Amino acid sequence: MEYSNLLYEKDGGIGFVTLNRPKALNALNAALMKEISHLMDQIAADPTVQVVIITGSGEKSFVAGADITEMQPMSAVEGRNWGKFGQATFDKIEKLPQPVIAAVNGFALGGGCELAMACDIRIASEKAKFGQPEVSLGITPGFGGTQRLSRLVGKGRAKELLFTGDLIDAQEAYRIGLVNKVTAPEELLNAAKALAQKIMSRAPVAVQVCKAAVNEGLDVDLDSGVAYEAEVFGLCFATGDQKEGMAAFVEKRPAKFTGK
Ligand code: CO8
């Protein structure tokens, strides 16, 4: 598939995705969402990609939300279908085997904040602004925002942001646990790449299994979650990387992981 609304390049083991509709502050229209959905399938099947970084083009915006001009004429049924498609697309991001880092360079509003929350880790530029302003448009978040925001920052803070539609800056997003780290704007991509490199230096299967275990565990009770963890922990002992990682420790040398 030819991508017209996003840029994708592979740099070492990093799959680098730039959402690219700068004239609309990278708002998510149907064409861009279809491209994201297609690209996530491609990345999921690509063993040469170890970590994914998602950012927005331009200096102003990560993603300023779903495209309001496209949603304006929608019927209730079309709105529901659009919401379901968005949810399924962001699920693909959350469930990618590889870790995904959102490098939030500017506005992350509505669907943009929801996209960032579907990523595993969020790094924000000092200029970033976050919010779920949907109630100002007469709608609710529809791409998972009511669910992921409360899981990330807690029920009370999520409800305040959802009921008021207020925007918060990067420092406040950091304070409430919505983002992992805040950097100077010019350092954002370097910080995301440095984190990606560090993750890539660890045992790839173990990293992917950690991601799956956290995701699976948050949807079930603690007993089921730790039972899942015991299974995947055991499976790690069938990998060459477990042999290598522990041998390297005993032999006091750096490990050379192969992802096998
Ligand atoms: N959709 C479409 N176009 C947009 C969007 C958007 N979300 N955001 C910005 N744009 C466009 C503007 O219309 C403008 O276009 P033009 O130059 O042709 O007039 C261009 O981008 C630049 O924007 P501004 O001139 O407004 O730039 P400012 O710096 O003055 O303001 C803001 C920046 C504050 C980000 C402002 O653009 C804004 O408030 N944008 C809308 C933010 C918003 O409300 N986002 C939430 C949208 S709803 C949503 O995401 C729901 C997701 C789930 C849907 C599920 C449905 C079932």
Residues whose N, C-alpha, C, O or C-beta is under 5 A from the ligand:
A	BS01	CO8	K23 A24 L25 A27 A64 G65 A66 D67 I68 T69 G79 W82 G83 F107 L109 G110 G111 P133 T140 P141 G142 F143
